[in-house]
Amino acid sequence: MSKRDKVKNVAQITKGKAEQAAGKKLGKPGLELDGTIDELKGNLKQAGEKVKDAFGK
């Protein structure tokens, strides 16, 4: 996994968590849902990169 991809994925996960927290705090379920989706996307990308690494790309 390239460091650049890892940083991008972690940034997306962090962004998602921040959106979730803001959505809860502000009472905006749409923002909270967007955050959940961003976090899941980041986690899936991380998993995909780990699989690539395991099989030698």
PDBQT receptor file of N, H, CA, C and O in Angstrom, charges set to zero:
ATOM      1  N   MET A   1       0.863  -1.165   0.000  1.00  0.00    +0.000 N 
ATOM      2  CA  MET A   1       0.000   0.000   0.000  1.00  0.00    +0.000 C 
ATOM      3  C   MET A   1       0.904   1.221   0.000  1.00  0.00    +0.000 C 
ATOM      4  O   MET A   1       1.820   1.334   0.816  1.00  0.00    +0.000 OA
ATOM      5  N   SER A   2       0.637   2.127  -0.921  1.00  0.00    +0.000 N 
ATOM      6  H   SER A   2      -0.107   2.035  -1.584  1.00  0.00    +0.000 HD
ATOM      7  CA  SER A   2       1.454   3.334  -0.937  1.00  0.00    +0.000 C 
ATOM      8  C   SER A   2       1.055   4.242   0.218  1.00  0.00    +0.000 C 
ATOM      9  O   SER A   2      -0.096   4.272   0.653  1.00  0.00    +0.000 OA
ATOM     10  N   LYS A   3       2.035   4.969   0.688  1.00  0.00    +0.000 N 
ATOM     11  H   LYS A   3       2.970   4.945   0.334  1.00  0.00    +0.000 HD
ATOM     12  CA  LYS A   3       1.765   5.864   1.819  1.00  0.00    +0.000 C 
ATOM     13  C   LYS A   3       0.749   6.925   1.437  1.00  0.00    +0.000 C 
ATOM     14  O   LYS A   3      -0.066   7.337   2.263  1.00  0.00    +0.000 OA
ATOM     15  N   ARG A   4       0.795   7.367   0.186  1.00  0.00    +0.000 N 
ATOM     16  H   ARG A   4       1.457   7.032  -0.485  1.00  0.00    +0.000 HD
ATOM     17  CA  ARG A   4      -0.145   8.392  -0.267  1.00  0.00    +0.000 C 
ATOM     18  C   ARG A   4      -1.582   7.887  -0.203  1.00  0.00    +0.000 C 
ATOM     19  O   ARG A   4      -2.476   8.595   0.259  1.00  0.00    +0.000 OA
ATOM     20  N   ASP A   5      -1.798   6.659  -0.669  1.00  0.00    +0.000 N 
ATOM     21  H   ASP A   5      -1.071   6.083  -1.045  1.00  0.00    +0.000 HD
ATOM     22  CA  ASP A   5      -3.145   6.076  -0.617  1.00  0.00    +0.000 C 
ATOM     23  C   ASP A   5      -3.615   5.912   0.823  1.00  0.00    +0.000 C 
ATOM     24  O   ASP A   5      -4.772   6.181   1.146  1.00  0.00    +0.000 OA
ATOM     25  N   LYS A   6      -2.704   5.466   1.682  1.00  0.00    +0.000 N 
ATOM     26  H   LYS A   6      -1.764   5.247   1.420  1.00  0.00    +0.000 HD
ATOM     27  CA  LYS A   6      -3.063   5.268   3.087  1.00  0.00    +0.000 C 
ATOM     28  C   LYS A   6      -3.479   6.592   3.721  1.00  0.00    +0.000 C 
ATOM     29  O   LYS A   6      -4.467   6.653   4.453  1.00  0.00    +0.000 OA
ATOM     30  N   VAL A   7      -2.724   7.648   3.438  1.00  0.00    +0.000 N 
ATOM     31  H   VAL A   7      -1.922   7.599   2.843  1.00  0.00    +0.000 HD
ATOM     32  CA  VAL A   7      -3.040   8.964   4.001  1.00  0.00    +0.000 C 
ATOM     33  C   VAL A   7      -4.393   9.448   3.490  1.00  0.00    +0.000 C 
ATOM     34  O   VAL A   7      -5.188   9.993   4.256  1.00  0.00    +0.000 OA
ATOM     35  N   LYS A   8      -4.655   9.252   2.196  1.00  0.00    +0.000 N 
ATOM     36  H   LYS A   8      -4.009   8.810   1.574  1.00  0.00    +0.000 HD
ATOM     37  CA  LYS A   8      -5.949   9.659   1.627  1.00  0.00    +0.000 C 
ATOM     38  C   LYS A   8      -7.101   8.909   2.294  1.00  0.00    +0.000 C 
ATOM     39  O   LYS A   8      -8.132   9.492   2.629  1.00  0.00    +0.000 OA
ATOM     40  N   ASN A   9      -6.903   7.617   2.477  1.00  0.00    +0.000 N 
ATOM     41  H   ASN A   9      -6.065   7.144   2.206  1.00  0.00    +0.000 HD
ATOM     42  CA  ASN A   9      -7.960   6.803   3.084  1.00  0.00    +0.000 C 
ATOM     43  C   ASN A   9      -8.204   7.198   4.535  1.00  0.00    +0.000 C 
ATOM     44  O   ASN A   9      -9.352   7.286   4.970  1.00  0.00    +0.000 OA
ATOM     45  N   VAL A  10      -7.143   7.433   5.278  1.00  0.00    +0.000 N 
ATOM     46  H   VAL A  10      -6.210   7.361   4.925  1.00  0.00    +0.000 HD
ATOM     47  CA  VAL A  10      -7.283   7.839   6.681  1.00  0.00    +0.000 C 
ATOM     48  C   VAL A  10      -7.955   9.212   6.747  1.00  0.00    +0.000 C 
ATOM     49  O   VAL A  10      -8.773   9.465   7.631  1.00  0.00    +0.000 OA
ATOM     50  N   ALA A  11      -7.608  10.095   5.810  1.00  0.00    +0.000 N 
ATOM     51  H   ALA A  11      -6.944   9.890   5.091  1.00  0.00    +0.000 HD
ATOM     52  CA  ALA A  11      -8.241  11.423   5.775  1.00  0.00    +0.000 C 
ATOM     53  C   ALA A  11      -9.743  11.294   5.526  1.00  0.00    +0.000 C 
ATOM     54  O   ALA A  11     -10.542  12.006   6.135  1.00  0.00    +0.000 OA
ATOM     55  N   GLN A  12     -10.123  10.381   4.627  1.00  0.00    +0.000 N 
ATOM     56  H   GLN A  12      -9.474   9.803   4.132  1.00  0.00    +0.000 HD
ATOM     57  CA  GLN A  12     -11.543  10.193   4.332  1.00  0.00    +0.000 C 
ATOM     58  C   GLN A  12     -12.268   9.626   5.556  1.00  0.00    +0.000 C 
ATOM     59  O   GLN A  12     -13.391  10.030   5.856  1.00  0.00    +0.000 OA
ATOM     60  N   ILE A  13     -11.632   8.700   6.255  1.00  0.00    +0.000 N 
ATOM     61  H   ILE A  13     -10.719   8.371   6.011  1.00  0.00    +0.000 HD
ATOM     62  CA  ILE A  13     -12.230   8.132   7.461  1.00  0.00    +0.000 C 
ATOM     63  C   ILE A  13     -12.408   9.219   8.520  1.00  0.00    +0.000 C 
ATOM     64  O   ILE A  13     -13.455   9.311   9.160  1.00  0.00    +0.000 OA
ATOM     65  N   THR A  14     -11.381  10.031   8.693  1.00  0.00    +0.000 N 
ATOM     66  H   THR A  14     -10.530   9.956   8.173  1.00  0.00    +0.000 HD
ATOM     67  CA  THR A  14     -11.433  11.111   9.684  1.00  0.00    +0.000 C 
ATOM     68  C   THR A  14     -12.511  12.127   9.329  1.00  0.00    +0.000 C 
ATOM     69  O   THR A  14     -13.251  12.590  10.197  1.00  0.00    +0.000 OA
ATOM     70  N   LYS A  15     -12.593  12.468   8.053  1.00  0.00    +0.000 N 
ATOM     71  H   LYS A  15     -11.992  12.092   7.348  1.00  0.00    +0.000 HD
ATOM     72  CA  LYS A  15     -13.625  13.397   7.587  1.00  0.00    +0.000 C 
ATOM     73  C   LYS A  15     -15.016  12.838   7.888  1.00  0.00    +0.000 C 
ATOM     74  O   LYS A  15     -15.904  13.563   8.338  1.00  0.00    +0.000 OA
ATOM     75  N   GLY A  16     -15.191  11.547   7.636  1.00  0.00    +0.000 N 
ATOM     76  H   GLY A  16     -14.469  10.959   7.271  1.00  0.00    +0.000 HD
ATOM     77  CA  GLY A  16     -16.471  10.910   7.906  1.00  0.00    +0.000 C 
ATOM     78  C   GLY A  16     -16.847  10.954   9.366  1.00  0.00    +0.000 C 
ATOM     79  O   GLY A  16     -17.997  11.219   9.716  1.00  0.00    +0.000 OA
ATOM     80  N   LYS A  17     -15.861  10.688  10.230  1.00  0.00    +0.000 N 
ATOM     81  H   LYS A  17     -14.927  10.472   9.946  1.00  0.00    +0.000 HD
ATOM     82  CA  LYS A  17     -16.132  10.733  11.669  1.00  0.00    +0.000 C 
ATOM     83  C   LYS A  17     -16.503  12.142  12.112  1.00  0.00    +0.000 C 
ATOM     84  O   LYS A  17     -17.380  12.327  12.956  1.00  0.00    +0.000 OA
ATOM     85  N   ALA A  18     -15.827  13.135  11.535  1.00  0.00    +0.000 N 
ATOM     86  H   ALA A  18     -15.115  12.985  10.849  1.00  0.00    +0.000 HD
ATOM     87  CA  ALA A  18     -16.130  14.531  11.886  1.00  0.00    +0.000 C 
ATOM     88  C   ALA A  18     -17.539  14.907  11.425  1.00  0.00    +0.000 C 
ATOM     89  O   ALA A  18     -18.273  15.580  12.149  1.00  0.00    +0.000 OA
ATOM     90  N   GLU A  19     -17.912  14.474  10.226  1.00  0.00    +0.000 N 
ATOM     91  H   GLU A  19     -17.315  13.928   9.637  1.00  0.00    +0.000 HD
ATOM     92  CA  GLU A  19     -19.264  14.758   9.723  1.00  0.00    +0.000 C 
ATOM     93  C   GLU A  19     -20.318  14.085  10.603  1.00  0.00    +0.000 C 
ATOM     94  O   GLU A  19     -21.362  14.671  10.891  1.00  0.00    +0.000 OA
ATOM     95  N   GLN A  20     -20.039  12.865  11.022  1.00  0.00    +0.000 N 
ATOM     96  H   GLN A  20     -19.191  12.390  10.788  1.00  0.00    +0.000 HD
ATOM     97  CA  GLN A  20     -20.986  12.172  11.901  1.00  0.00    +0.000 C 
ATOM     98  C   GLN A  20     -21.184  12.941  13.197  1.00  0.00    +0.000 C 
ATOM     99  O   GLN A  20     -22.311  13.148  13.647  1.00  0.00    +0.000 OA
ATOM    100  N   ALA A  21     -20.084  13.358  13.784  1.00  0.00    +0.000 N 
ATOM    101  H   ALA A  21     -19.169  13.190  13.419  1.00  0.00    +0.000 HD
ATOM    102  CA  ALA A  21     -20.166  14.090  15.048  1.00  0.00    +0.000 C 
ATOM    103  C   ALA A  21     -20.911  15.411  14.869  1.00  0.00    +0.000 C 
ATOM    104  O   ALA A  21     -21.726  15.787  15.711  1.00  0.00    +0.000 OA
ATOM    105  N   ALA A  22     -20.630  16.111  13.774  1.00  0.00    +0.000 N 
ATOM    106  H   ALA A  22     -19.968  15.805  13.090  1.00  0.00    +0.000 HD
ATOM    107  CA  ALA A  22     -21.308  17.382  13.515  1.00  0.00    +0.000 C 
ATOM    108  C   ALA A  22     -22.795  17.150  13.284  1.00  0.00    +0.000 C 
ATOM    109  O   ALA A  22     -23.628  17.916  13.768  1.00  0.00    +0.000 OA
ATOM    110  N   GLY A  23     -23.127  16.101  12.551  1.00  0.00    +0.000 N 
ATOM    111  H   GLY A  23     -22.450  15.479  12.159  1.00  0.00    +0.000 HD
ATOM    112  CA  GLY A  23     -24.525  15.785  12.295  1.00  0.00    +0.000 C 
ATOM    113  C   GLY A  23     -25.290  15.481  13.565  1.00  0.00    +0.000 C 
ATOM    114  O   GLY A  23     -26.428  15.919  13.729  1.00  0.00    +0.000 OA
ATOM    115  N   LYS A  24     -24.668  14.729  14.468  1.00  0.00    +0.000 N 
ATOM    116  H   LYS A  24     -23.743  14.373  14.335  1.00  0.00    +0.000 HD
ATOM    117  CA  LYS A  24     -25.306  14.427  15.754  1.00  0.00    +0.000 C 
ATOM    118  C   LYS A  24     -25.486  15.693  16.575  1.00  0.00    +0.000 C 
ATOM    119  O   LYS A  24     -26.550  15.938  17.142  1.00  0.00    +0.000 OA
ATOM    120  N   LYS A  25     -24.423  16.494  16.629  1.00  0.00    +0.000 N 
ATOM    121  H   LYS A  25     -23.559  16.294  16.168  1.00  0.00    +0.000 HD
ATOM    122  CA  LYS A  25     -24.440  17.708  17.445  1.00  0.00    +0.000 C 
ATOM    123  C   LYS A  25     -25.481  18.707  16.943  1.00  0.00    +0.000 C 
ATOM    124  O   LYS A  25     -26.172  19.351  17.732  1.00  0.00    +0.000 OA
ATOM    125  N   LEU A  26     -25.580  18.825  15.610  1.00  0.00    +0.000 N 
ATOM    126  H   LEU A  26     -25.018  18.302  14.969  1.00  0.00    +0.000 HD
ATOM    127  CA  LEU A  26     -26.497  19.804  15.021  1.00  0.00    +0.000 C 
ATOM    128  C   LEU A  26     -27.900  19.244  14.771  1.00  0.00    +0.000 C 
ATOM    129  O   LEU A  26     -28.804  19.977  14.371  1.00  0.00    +0.000 OA
ATOM    130  N   GLY A  27     -28.074  17.951  15.006  1.00  0.00    +0.000 N 
ATOM    131  H   GLY A  27     -27.340  17.355  15.331  1.00  0.00    +0.000 HD
ATOM    132  CA  GLY A  27     -29.373  17.336  14.771  1.00  0.00    +0.000 C 
ATOM    133  C   GLY A  27     -29.716  17.219  13.291  1.00  0.00    +0.000 C 
ATOM    134  O   GLY A  27     -30.875  17.345  12.898  1.00  0.00    +0.000 OA
ATOM    135  N   LYS A  28     -28.684  16.973  12.470  1.00  0.00    +0.000 N 
ATOM    136  H   LYS A  28     -27.742  16.870  12.790  1.00  0.00    +0.000 HD
ATOM    137  CA  LYS A  28     -28.883  16.840  11.025  1.00  0.00    +0.000 C 
ATOM    138  C   LYS A  28     -28.554  15.406  10.606  1.00  0.00    +0.000 C 
ATOM    139  O   LYS A  28     -27.389  15.069  10.394  1.00  0.00    +0.000 OA
ATOM    140  N   PRO A  29     -29.577  14.571  10.489  1.00  0.00    +0.000 N 
ATOM    141  CA  PRO A  29     -29.330  13.166  10.154  1.00  0.00    +0.000 C 
ATOM    142  C   PRO A  29     -28.692  12.977   8.773  1.00  0.00    +0.000 C 
ATOM    143  O   PRO A  29     -27.968  12.005   8.558  1.00  0.00    +0.000 OA
ATOM    144  N   GLY A  30     -28.950  13.886   7.846  1.00  0.00    +0.000 N 
ATOM    145  H   GLY A  30     -29.538  14.676   8.021  1.00  0.00    +0.000 HD
ATOM    146  CA  GLY A  30     -28.352  13.783   6.519  1.00  0.00    +0.000 C 
ATOM    147  C   GLY A  30     -26.845  13.922   6.569  1.00  0.00    +0.000 C 
ATOM    148  O   GLY A  30     -26.126  13.178   5.902  1.00  0.00    +0.000 OA
ATOM    149  N   LEU A  31     -26.367  14.861   7.351  1.00  0.00    +0.000 N 
ATOM    150  H   LEU A  31     -26.951  15.465   7.893  1.00  0.00    +0.000 HD
ATOM    151  CA  LEU A  31     -24.928  15.069   7.512  1.00  0.00    +0.000 C 
ATOM    152  C   LEU A  31     -24.305  13.875   8.224  1.00  0.00    +0.000 C 
ATOM    153  O   LEU A  31     -23.206  13.439   7.882  1.00  0.00    +0.000 OA
ATOM    154  N   GLU A  32     -25.003  13.364   9.194  1.00  0.00    +0.000 N 
ATOM    155  H   GLU A  32     -25.896  13.718   9.471  1.00  0.00    +0.000 HD
ATOM    156  CA  GLU A  32     -24.525  12.190   9.922  1.00  0.00    +0.000 C 
ATOM    157  C   GLU A  32     -24.413  10.986   8.983  1.00  0.00    +0.000 C 
ATOM    158  O   GLU A  32     -23.446  10.228   9.056  1.00  0.00    +0.000 OA
ATOM    159  N   LEU A  33     -25.388  10.815   8.117  1.00  0.00    +0.000 N 
ATOM    160  H   LEU A  33     -26.173  11.432   8.058  1.00  0.00    +0.000 HD
ATOM    161  CA  LEU A  33     -25.373   9.721   7.143  1.00  0.00    +0.000 C 
ATOM    162  C   LEU A  33     -24.224   9.896   6.151  1.00  0.00    +0.000 C 
ATOM    163  O   LEU A  33     -23.539   8.928   5.821  1.00  0.00    +0.000 OA
ATOM    164  N   ASP A  34     -24.012  11.114   5.677  1.00  0.00    +0.000 N 
ATOM    165  H   ASP A  34     -24.569  11.900   5.945  1.00  0.00    +0.000 HD
ATOM    166  CA  ASP A  34     -22.896  11.375   4.765  1.00  0.00    +0.000 C 
ATOM    167  C   ASP A  34     -21.573  11.008   5.425  1.00  0.00    +0.000 C 
ATOM    168  O   ASP A  34     -20.684  10.452   4.780  1.00  0.00    +0.000 OA
ATOM    169  N   GLY A  35     -21.447  11.317   6.691  1.00  0.00    +0.000 N 
ATOM    170  H   GLY A  35     -22.169  11.769   7.215  1.00  0.00    +0.000 HD
ATOM    171  CA  GLY A  35     -20.240  10.971   7.428  1.00  0.00    +0.000 C 
ATOM    172  C   GLY A  35     -20.044   9.473   7.533  1.00  0.00    +0.000 C 
ATOM    173  O   GLY A  35     -18.929   8.972   7.389  1.00  0.00    +0.000 OA
ATOM    174  N   THR A  36     -21.122   8.765   7.782  1.00  0.00    +0.000 N 
ATOM    175  H   THR A  36     -22.028   9.172   7.900  1.00  0.00    +0.000 HD
ATOM    176  CA  THR A  36     -21.047   7.310   7.864  1.00  0.00    +0.000 C 
ATOM    177  C   THR A  36     -20.601   6.723   6.533  1.00  0.00    +0.000 C 
ATOM    178  O   THR A  36     -19.777   5.809   6.493  1.00  0.00    +0.000 OA
ATOM    179  N   ILE A  37     -21.143   7.245   5.456  1.00  0.00    +0.000 N 
ATOM    180  H   ILE A  37     -21.812   7.988   5.488  1.00  0.00    +0.000 HD
ATOM    181  CA  ILE A  37     -20.786   6.767   4.120  1.00  0.00    +0.000 C 
ATOM    182  C   ILE A  37     -19.314   7.041   3.825  1.00  0.00    +0.000 C 
ATOM    183  O   ILE A  37     -18.613   6.167   3.317  1.00  0.00    +0.000 OA
ATOM    184  N   ASP A  38     -18.841   8.246   4.139  1.00  0.00    +0.000 N 
ATOM    185  H   ASP A  38     -19.411   8.956   4.551  1.00  0.00    +0.000 HD
ATOM    186  CA  ASP A  38     -17.426   8.570   3.919  1.00  0.00    +0.000 C 
ATOM    187  C   ASP A  38     -16.516   7.646   4.727  1.00  0.00    +0.000 C 
ATOM    188  O   ASP A  38     -15.499   7.168   4.225  1.00  0.00    +0.000 OA
ATOM    189  N   GLU A  39     -16.887   7.402   5.968  1.00  0.00    +0.000 N 
ATOM    190  H   GLU A  39     -17.713   7.790   6.377  1.00  0.00    +0.000 HD
ATOM    191  CA  GLU A  39     -16.071   6.526   6.808  1.00  0.00    +0.000 C 
ATOM    192  C   GLU A  39     -16.031   5.108   6.238  1.00  0.00    +0.000 C 
ATOM    193  O   GLU A  39     -14.969   4.486   6.197  1.00  0.00    +0.000 OA
ATOM    194  N   LEU A  40     -17.170   4.600   5.803  1.00  0.00    +0.000 N 
ATOM    195  H   LEU A  40     -18.033   5.105   5.836  1.00  0.00    +0.000 HD
ATOM    196  CA  LEU A  40     -17.221   3.253   5.227  1.00  0.00    +0.000 C 
ATOM    197  C   LEU A  40     -16.397   3.169   3.947  1.00  0.00    +0.000 C 
ATOM    198  O   LEU A  40     -15.685   2.189   3.730  1.00  0.00    +0.000 OA
ATOM    199  N   LYS A  41     -16.491   4.190   3.099  1.00  0.00    +0.000 N 
ATOM    200  H   LYS A  41     -17.069   4.986   3.275  1.00  0.00    +0.000 HD
ATOM    201  CA  LYS A  41     -15.698   4.199   1.865  1.00  0.00    +0.000 C 
ATOM    202  C   LYS A  41     -14.211   4.142   2.175  1.00  0.00    +0.000 C 
ATOM    203  O   LYS A  41     -13.470   3.379   1.556  1.00  0.00    +0.000 OA
ATOM    204  N   GLY A  42     -13.779   4.947   3.131  1.00  0.00    +0.000 N 
ATOM    205  H   GLY A  42     -14.381   5.567   3.634  1.00  0.00    +0.000 HD
ATOM    206  CA  GLY A  42     -12.369   4.955   3.514  1.00  0.00    +0.000 C 
ATOM    207  C   GLY A  42     -11.922   3.607   4.047  1.00  0.00    +0.000 C 
ATOM    208  O   GLY A  42     -10.834   3.135   3.719  1.00  0.00    +0.000 OA
ATOM    209  N   ASN A  43     -12.753   2.989   4.866  1.00  0.00    +0.000 N 
ATOM    210  H   ASN A  43     -13.638   3.372   5.132  1.00  0.00    +0.000 HD
ATOM    211  CA  ASN A  43     -12.422   1.667   5.418  1.00  0.00    +0.000 C 
ATOM    212  C   ASN A  43     -12.358   0.606   4.321  1.00  0.00    +0.000 C 
ATOM    213  O   ASN A  43     -11.486  -0.262   4.352  1.00  0.00    +0.000 OA
ATOM    214  N   LEU A  44     -13.264   0.669   3.360  1.00  0.00    +0.000 N 
ATOM    215  H   LEU A  44     -13.972   1.374   3.335  1.00  0.00    +0.000 HD
ATOM    216  CA  LEU A  44     -13.247  -0.293   2.259  1.00  0.00    +0.000 C 
ATOM    217  C   LEU A  44     -12.012  -0.118   1.390  1.00  0.00    +0.000 C 
ATOM    218  O   LEU A  44     -11.409  -1.099   0.955  1.00  0.00    +0.000 OA
ATOM    219  N   LYS A  45     -11.640   1.117   1.142  1.00  0.00    +0.000 N 
ATOM    220  H   LYS A  45     -12.130   1.914   1.496  1.00  0.00    +0.000 HD
ATOM    221  CA  LYS A  45     -10.434   1.376   0.354  1.00  0.00    +0.000 C 
ATOM    222  C   LYS A  45      -9.200   0.853   1.080  1.00  0.00    +0.000 C 
ATOM    223  O   LYS A  45      -8.308   0.276   0.459  1.00  0.00    +0.000 OA
ATOM    224  N   GLN A  46      -9.150   1.054   2.395  1.00  0.00    +0.000 N 
ATOM    225  H   GLN A  46      -9.875   1.523   2.900  1.00  0.00    +0.000 HD
ATOM    226  CA  GLN A  46      -8.025   0.550   3.183  1.00  0.00    +0.000 C 
ATOM    227  C   GLN A  46      -7.957  -0.975   3.077  1.00  0.00    +0.000 C 
ATOM    228  O   GLN A  46      -6.881  -1.545   2.898  1.00  0.00    +0.000 OA
ATOM    229  N   ALA A  47      -9.095  -1.616   3.187  1.00  0.00    +0.000 N 
ATOM    230  H   ALA A  47      -9.969  -1.153   3.332  1.00  0.00    +0.000 HD
ATOM    231  CA  ALA A  47      -9.129  -3.079   3.096  1.00  0.00    +0.000 C 
ATOM    232  C   ALA A  47      -8.670  -3.543   1.716  1.00  0.00    +0.000 C 
ATOM    233  O   ALA A  47      -7.937  -4.525   1.601  1.00  0.00    +0.000 OA
ATOM    234  N   GLY A  48      -9.097  -2.842   0.678  1.00  0.00    +0.000 N 
ATOM    235  H   GLY A  48      -9.692  -2.044   0.771  1.00  0.00    +0.000 HD
ATOM    236  CA  GLY A  48      -8.679  -3.186  -0.677  1.00  0.00    +0.000 C 
ATOM    237  C   GLY A  48      -7.180  -3.061  -0.857  1.00  0.00    +0.000 C 
ATOM    238  O   GLY A  48      -6.554  -3.905  -1.498  1.00  0.00    +0.000 OA
ATOM    239  N   GLU A  49      -6.607  -2.016  -0.296  1.00  0.00    +0.000 N 
ATOM    240  H   GLU A  49      -7.116  -1.330   0.224  1.00  0.00    +0.000 HD
ATOM    241  CA  GLU A  49      -5.160  -1.823  -0.391  1.00  0.00    +0.000 C 
ATOM    242  C   GLU A  49      -4.416  -2.935   0.352  1.00  0.00    +0.000 C 
ATOM    243  O   GLU A  49      -3.375  -3.403  -0.111  1.00  0.00    +0.000 OA
ATOM    244  N   LYS A  50      -4.943  -3.354   1.490  1.00  0.00    +0.000 N 
ATOM    245  H   LYS A  50      -5.788  -2.974   1.865  1.00  0.00    +0.000 HD
ATOM    246  CA  LYS A  50      -4.309  -4.423   2.244  1.00  0.00    +0.000 C 
ATOM    247  C   LYS A  50      -4.364  -5.744   1.480  1.00  0.00    +0.000 C 
ATOM    248  O   LYS A  50      -3.415  -6.526   1.532  1.00  0.00    +0.000 OA
ATOM    249  N   VAL A  51      -5.460  -5.999   0.776  1.00  0.00    +0.000 N 
ATOM    250  H   VAL A  51      -6.231  -5.363   0.734  1.00  0.00    +0.000 HD
ATOM    251  CA  VAL A  51      -5.574  -7.200  -0.029  1.00  0.00    +0.000 C 
ATOM    252  C   VAL A  51      -4.563  -7.150  -1.179  1.00  0.00    +0.000 C 
ATOM    253  O   VAL A  51      -3.914  -8.152  -1.482  1.00  0.00    +0.000 OA
ATOM    254  N   LYS A  52      -4.432  -5.997  -1.809  1.00  0.00    +0.000 N 
ATOM    255  H   LYS A  52      -4.959  -5.183  -1.563  1.00  0.00    +0.000 HD
ATOM    256  CA  LYS A  52      -3.435  -5.837  -2.880  1.00  0.00    +0.000 C 
ATOM    257  C   LYS A  52      -2.042  -6.153  -2.349  1.00  0.00    +0.000 C 
ATOM    258  O   LYS A  52      -1.274  -6.871  -2.989  1.00  0.00    +0.000 OA
ATOM    259  N   ASP A  53      -1.725  -5.614  -1.181  1.00  0.00    +0.000 N 
ATOM    260  H   ASP A  53      -2.350  -5.031  -0.662  1.00  0.00    +0.000 HD
ATOM    261  CA  ASP A  53      -0.419  -5.857  -0.592  1.00  0.00    +0.000 C 
ATOM    262  C   ASP A  53      -0.200  -7.339  -0.292  1.00  0.00    +0.000 C 
ATOM    263  O   ASP A  53       0.894  -7.867  -0.495  1.00  0.00    +0.000 OA
ATOM    264  N   ALA A  54      -1.227  -7.990   0.182  1.00  0.00    +0.000 N 
ATOM    265  H   ALA A  54      -2.115  -7.561   0.346  1.00  0.00    +0.000 HD
ATOM    266  CA  ALA A  54      -1.118  -9.403   0.543  1.00  0.00    +0.000 C 
ATOM    267  C   ALA A  54      -0.853 -10.283  -0.670  1.00  0.00    +0.000 C 
ATOM    268  O   ALA A  54      -0.179 -11.308  -0.562  1.00  0.00    +0.000 OA
ATOM    269  N   PHE A  55      -1.382  -9.886  -1.824  1.00  0.00    +0.000 N 
ATOM    270  H   PHE A  55      -1.929  -9.053  -1.912  1.00  0.00    +0.000 HD
ATOM    271  CA  PHE A  55      -1.227 -10.691  -3.031  1.00  0.00    +0.000 C 
ATOM    272  C   PHE A  55      -0.171 -10.121  -3.974  1.00  0.00    +0.000 C 
ATOM    273  O   PHE A  55      -0.063 -10.552  -5.121  1.00  0.00    +0.000 OA
ATOM    274  N   GLY A  56       0.592  -9.170  -3.500  1.00  0.00    +0.000 N 
ATOM    275  H   GLY A  56       0.504  -8.820  -2.567  1.00  0.00    +0.000 HD
ATOM    276  CA  GLY A  56       1.670  -8.633  -4.306  1.00  0.00    +0.000 C 
ATOM    277  C   GLY A  56       1.225  -7.790  -5.468  1.00  0.00    +0.000 C 
ATOM    278  O   GLY A  56       1.916  -7.724  -6.485  1.00  0.00    +0.000 OA
ATOM    279  N   LYS A  57       0.085  -7.141  -5.342  1.00  0.00    +0.000 N 
ATOM    280  H   LYS A  57      -0.476  -7.194  -4.516  1.00  0.00    +0.000 HD
ATOM    281  CA  LYS A  57      -0.496  -6.253  -6.341  1.00  0.00    +0.000 C 
ATOM    282  C   LYS A  57      -0.770  -7.042  -7.555  1.00  0.00    +0.000 C 
ATOM    283  O   LYS A  57      -1.267  -6.501  -8.543  1.00  0.00    +0.000 OA
TER     284      LYS A  57
